[in-house]
Amino acid sequence: MKKPAQTLLAINNYFYRRGGAETLFFEHMQLFNNADWRSIPFAMQHPENLPSDYASYFVGEIEYGRRLSLSQKLSQAAKVIYSREAQRNIERLIEDVRPDIAHAHNVYHHLSPAIFPVLKKAGIPTVMTAHDLKLACPAYKMLSHDQVCERCKGGRIYNVVRQRCIKDSVALSGLVFLETLVHRSLGLYRDNLDRIIVPSRFYREKLIEWGWPEDKLIYIPNFVDLDLARAPVRNSDYFLYAGRLSEEKGLVTLIEAVAETKQRLLIAGSGPLEQQLKQLVAKLQADVEFAGHLQADHLHRTINGATALILPSQWYENALLSILEAYILGVPVIGSRIGGIPELVREGVTGLLAEPGNVQDLAEKIAMMAGFTAQKRGAMAVEGAQWVREAFSSIQYKNAMLDLYASLESR
């Protein structure tokens, strides 16, 4: 007689492919569906959500940037801090599907960690993947005015208001301060999560540095689809940036470096900095093309045709899937020496590293990469692809997760 399928409750704010966290969220569910598990989603209602048989359990939409009345703003602020609706809905879902394990991704600002005591009361082992540093810092990017900031370390979370870290707004920073104060006072994360999964060693060390117990944190790196592999285009004539166009991504530094080296750059993505970057390109007369947001297959072809992927971030990045994808697609990487990026770039072997925010250093690395022969760059990508197959495949990821889940279910 066939053993009944185990049920995974997969939790994330959004139920569409919005960014790296959502990509892993969906790939994780699919991976476990293929392993004869039943993956049940819990998320927020949103016009772009994919269809789901469980959408009736999703909580009402919270979307920022809309014009709201004072009462609507207060109601939304209360839900951001502690969502009773999310508690009620997940309680109904637990009763109906009886999950064996719950795995959360991003929940703050929308679902809220108010769901975690409900899961604990129901006796469901719960883990969470740390996609950013919200578990340490009220400002999840650990940035203040686009600069890395750790003033809130040691419980000094009032600094998020003092520094106006959230969009330079006292009101928004105050809301995030209150959110953090409530969550920590009630122990919503610390007392209810069984394990926190960190995809980079840097994040593990940073969370420990900010007071998280070592035994609560488990390093499990992200994975990438090995079927993306294809022969690289050898006559590449452009470098590529792919991602969000925002201040912390280091794009001003990148454009200035490209202008200095007279190299061609293609920028794939969208974001709040787009118009400013276009003005900078015009001013510097740099050879830069803005391709906008590209769908997955188009993006993969574009990566495959690049001389190298450049990720000039100036904040504590976690474990960028785009680096792993670049290797599998036959392309080396130039990355910033910050956060989790250096863990994924073996300097001189799979790519090059530059100091964040340093135009001259990045220009030197771009010129160096451009000066390599196609064979040299191809060899770097081959090394990267082999490394991905050895350490970042779906098999390694699934087995590590299965081991973790089993250890929690057997307690």
Number of C-alpha atoms within 10 A of each C-alpha: 3 4 5 9 13 16 19 22 23 21 23 23 25 26 25 18 15 11 12 14 20 19 14 19 24 17 16 21 20 14 16 18 17 11 12 12 16 20 22 19 25 27 27 22 19 18 8 11 15 12 9 12 8 12 17 12 20 23 23 16 16 18 10 9 6 8 8 11 9 9 9 11 13 12 11 20 20 14 21 21 24 23 20 15 18 25 21 14 17 23 17 13 20 17 11 9 13 15 22 19 20 25 23 24 22 23 19 19 20 25 31 23 25 25 24 25 18 18 21 16 10 14 13 20 24 22 23 22 21 22 23 22 18 16 19 25 24 25 23 14 19 22 21 19 14 17 14 14 19 18 17 17 14 11 14 11 21 19 20 28 21 11 16 18 24 22 12 14 13 16 13 17 23 19 19 24 22 18 22 22 17 14 18 15 9 14 16 18 19 17 12 21 22 17 21 26 23 24 22 24 18 21 25 21 15 15 21 16 14 16 13 17 11 13 10 15 22 18 16 20 18 20 24 20 15 17 8 16 16 13 12 23 19 17 10 14 14 20 25 24 24 21 19 20 23 17 19 21 23 21 24 21 20 24 25 20 23 25 19 17 18 16 19 17 24 20 22 20 18 18 13 11 15 19 12 11 19 16 11 15 19 11 9 14 11 21 16 22 15 15 14 17 16 15 9 9 10 11 16 18 15 20 29 27 23 26 29 28 26 26 26 28 25 24 24 22 22 22 26 17 18 19 25 27 23 23 31 29 28 29 31 34 30 26 25 28 21 20 19 20 24 18 15 20 23 16 16 12 16 23 26 24 24 24 16 21 20 17 20 16 15 27 23 16 19 26 17 11 22 19 11 12 11 17 10 14 26 22 17 23 25 21 19 29 24 13 17 21 18 11 14 21 18 18 14 17 18 17 11 16 16 13 10 16 20 14 11 16 13 7 6
